[in-house]
């Protein structure tokens, strides 16, 4: 399902369908367009490659595509930086086996004790957690475990941001801007799938969401790739009221597939006061 041969075709079709030929200086042609966006012939022309070669690329039949060709296609399709990275990831030659997405094909994810110590050192006022491949929540401090979902109450395989946002019945009440949150989550998950297309956990999460969430299917099929590593969000916390926090994601240099995510509020703000109140209610988790 996540193999690059399939993903590259869906991605390129979606990107050329989203472009307006007139904006690129292309004529309508003799015949009226039957589909939105650019034709394959037009993308090939803009990229300076043959129509046959572009067609083989879009159909997943081209191997060892050069960086110069990928760059030319990216320019032709007006891809963003994140989209260029995604295209390179899914176009990279990889060895594949029929059971590439089988459980156990990739080692499980663990968090170093030193990172857990860092999380716990921030727990008085800063909710924090470590995210792994496929948006799994791997570790957290006391505040991070309660800033939105109650992570301690969940089974390990359900501690996943994408599964929680789309399948947990409380998610829409927790996030007043749920639609924006959903798009953000899908963009992050797709970017992660580009880096690890055969990761069994990512395959498992995406397949479950495709089967169980119409909202996820609709957003996933847009082929949007937008990795959101910082920003602001509103959380309607059931115990302390609405929180307006800034989040930042920091890739761990020794564990590049993991990111430390922190939530902060301006000093003296109502959200900071409410985070302190939440911290007083939460019993520190001393053992995992």
N, C-alpha and C positions, 0 to 999 in steps of 0.2 A: 504493500500500500504506500509506503514512504520511499520506495526505491527511486533513485534519481531518474531512471528511464521514464517513469510516469510523471514525476514531479516537474521535470524540466518542460515537458510539453504543456502541462496545465498552466505553469507559471508564465511561459512566453505567450501563450494564447490570451491569457487574461491581461497581460501588460499591453499587447498590441491592440486588444479590443478597447482599452481605456484611453487610447490616443485619438485626437481629432486630426484627420489628414490635413485639413485647411490650416491648422496651426503650424504644421510642418512644411507648408508650401506645396503640398501635393494636390494635383487636380483630381476632380471626381472621376475622370476617365469617361470612356465612351458609354459604358454600361453603368447603370445606377448600382450603388453598393447594396448588397443583400445582407451584409452583416456590419456591425459597428466596428469602428476603428480601422487599423491598417490591414492590408492584405499581406500575405507572406512575401509576395513579389516586391512590395514596397519596402518592407523591412530589409530584405536582401539588398535592394538598391541603395537604401540609406547606409547600410553597413558595408557596402562594397564587396559583397560575396555573392556567389551564384545562388539562384533560387533553389536549385537541387540541394546544395549543401545546407542552406538554411532549413529547408524542409526536413532533411535528415536529422539536423540538430533538434528541431522542434518535436520530431517523432521519437527521439531518444535512440536514433540509429547511428549517430556520429560518435566516434571515440577519440580520446586524446585531443580535445578541442584546445587550440592554442589560446594563450592569454590575449593575444592581439585580436583574435576573432571575437572572443567574449567581450573585450572592451568595445569593439566596433558595434556589436549587437546592443550592448548597454547604452552606448551613445544614441543609437538609432531609436531605442525604446524610451529614452529619457529616464533611465533608472536612477533611483536615489542611491546614496552610499550603502545603505543597508541592503537594498535590492541587488546591488552589484555583488556584495559579499555573498548573499544567498545564491545568486546564479553561479558564482565560482564554486561554491561548496557542492551544489548538486550536479555541476558539470564535471567535477574532478573525477578522474578514473579511479575506480575502487574494485577490489575483488569482492565478489558476492557469492553467496551460497544460498540454496533454496531455503535454509532455515536461519537466514541472517538475523531475523527478528525473534528467534526462539529465546525463551528464558535462559539466562546464564551465558548468552553470547558475549555480554559485556560485564565486567566486574561490577559488583554493587558499589554504592556510594557511601563513603564514611567521612565524618568530620574529625579533624585533628583535635585532640584535647586542648591544645593551646587556643584554638578558635573558640571552643566552648567557654574557656576561661575569659576570653575577651567579651563574649556575649554577656556572661554573668556580671562582668565588671560594669556594664552599662545599664543594668536592669532597673536601677532606681528611677530613672526618668526617660530612658531611651529604649523603646521597643526595637528589637533587632532579631534577625533570623538569618539562616544560611539557606540559599536556594541552590538546588542541584539540577542535573539534566532533567528535561521534561517538566520543569517547574515543581519538582518535589521539594517540600520543606524538610530539610535534613536536621536542623538544630535551631534552637531559639532560646531566648532568655525569658524570665517570668512574664515581663510585660509583652514581649513579642508573641508569646503563646496565648495572649488574651486580648490583643489590640483589635482583633476582628473575630476570627473563629477561635473556638476553644480547642487548640491543637492537642492538648493532653487527653482530651476525651475521644479523639479520633483514632481509628486503627492506622497503623503505619502506612498502608497502601492508599489511604484516603487523604493523607496529608499532602495534598497536591493542589496548587493554586488554581489550575484550570478545572479540575474536577469539582472543586468547591464552588468556584464562581458560577459554573453552568449547571451543576447538579444539586447543590445543597439548597434546600428550600428557604433558608434564611438569607441567602446572598443578596437578593434584590432589596431586602429591607436594610441590610448592612451598608450597601453602597448606593447612596442617592443618585449617583451618576453611573448606574450599572451598565448602561449601553456603552459608554466610553471605556469603562473598566473591561468589559467583554472584548472589545476590539483590541485593547492594549494587550490582554492576555493571549489572544490568538496570534497577534503579531510577534510576541515574544516566543510563543511555542513554535511557530513556523520557522523563525530564525534559528531556534535550537535544533529543530529537525533538519535544517540544512547543514548544520555542523556535525550532526550525528544521525544520518538518515537510517541507519540500521540498528540504532539503540533499542533494545527490547522494551524498555520502560516507556520511551517516547511512543513507540508503536502501540503499546498497550493503552496509553492515555488517549491518543488520537483516535484509535479505533473505538474505544468505549464512548467517547464524546460524539463521534459521527453516528453511532448507533442510537444514542439516547437523547441527544439534544438537537432539535431543529435549529435553534439559534446558533449553535456552534457550527453546524453544517453550512448554514448560509454565510457566515463570516469566513470560515475556512476556505470556501470555494471562491472567494474573491481574490485569493492568493496574495493577500496583503502581508508584507514583510516590514514591520516597523518595531524594532527592538527599543522598548522604553525603559531606560535605566535610571531616570530621575524625573521628578515632577511633583505635583501636589495631588492629594486625594482627600475626599470627604468620607468619613466613616460614621455611621449612626450607631454608636455603641449602646447596647441595651442597658448597661449599668450606669455609665457616666455621661451619656448624651453625645451630641455631635462633636466629632474631632476633625480638625482641618490640619493635616500634617504634610510635611515635605519628606519625600522618600529619595534615598540615594542608594545606588547599587555599586559595590566595589568588587571587581574580580580579584580572587585570591591568587597571588602570583605562584604559590606552590601547588595550588589546586585550581587550574584554570577553568574547570567545568563547574566551579562553585562561585557564588557571589554572596557577599555580606550585604544585607539590605537593612538600612536603618530608617526610623521614622522620628522626625523631630518637629518641634513647634517653636515659634519665637519666644524668647524669654519674657515672662510676664503676661503671656497671652492666656486666654481662657482655656485653650487646648492644653497648654503646658500644665495649668492647674488641674485639669481633668485627668491628664496622664499621671500626675502625682497621686491623685485620689485613687486611680485604678491601681497604681503600684502599691498603695497601702492595703488594698483589698486582696491583692494577689499574694498567695503564699509562695515564696521563692522555691523553685524546683532545684533541689541540691543534687539529685542523682537522676541519671537518664538510663 
